[in-house]
Amino acid sequence: DVKVTQSSRYLVKRTGEKVFLECVQDMDHENMFWYRQDPGLGLRLIYFSYDVKMKEKGDIPEGYSVSREKKERFSLILESASTNQTSMYLCASSSGGSLNEQFFGPGTRLTVL
Amino acid sequence: DQQVKQNSPSLSVQEGRISILNCDYTNSMFDYFLWYKKYPAEGPTFLISISSIKDKNEDGRFTVFLNKSAKHLSLHIVPSQPGDSAVYFCAASARQGAQKLVFGQGTRLTINP
């Protein structure tokens, strides 16, 4: 069964802290994605990766960076957290086949105080 | 600029009746469309998809209709059940196999007993 896990369900951090969100998939998928979900805005793509050590900016990359050192793991980094980064963060993965279906983790609710 | 729009933030339907969720897009390059369902505290799960070479795709109680000339798609759920209460996102891709998806804002569907 397909599984995407995220390191934390809830996280509270202070402004200026460095924050790491971890995502692991067990499906040997090539592609991994980080989104944030905000009310009225839907899911917005932050960064994605097509392969190990490869990354591409999504629609809202400002204030974020990512790391993909192993195929199964994709990390989202907030270098200096700000209150406007309070959000639900969702990780997803997909195979490189013809279907575009992405499999999502349960999400991390991040609050920056 | 919102390329995929779900203009109804919420929809309330009586159990057993038909639920119709709508989605509009602006990018004529989109040719593959997906619907995702999201329960609270869970990640989105894939529901149904449609390619631009079709105008209808069915899967059990769920049917997606695509009107390319109007750049409009809709998801029909019939009959609606209480377990269908969730947030529904439509998503679009520029080509089948291209992994990047653009999501709409979501519609919260509530099925009343």
Interface residues (C-beta under 8 A of the other chain):
Chain A: V4 R9 N31 Y35 G40 L41 G42 L43 R44 L45 F48 Y50 G58 L90 A92 S94 G96 G97 S98 L99 N100 E101 Q102 F103 F104 G105 P106 G107
Chain B: V4 Q6 P9 Y32 L34 Y36 A41 E42 G43 P44 T45 F46 S49 F89 A91 S93 Q96 G97 A98 Q99 K100 L101 V102 F103 G104 Q105 G106
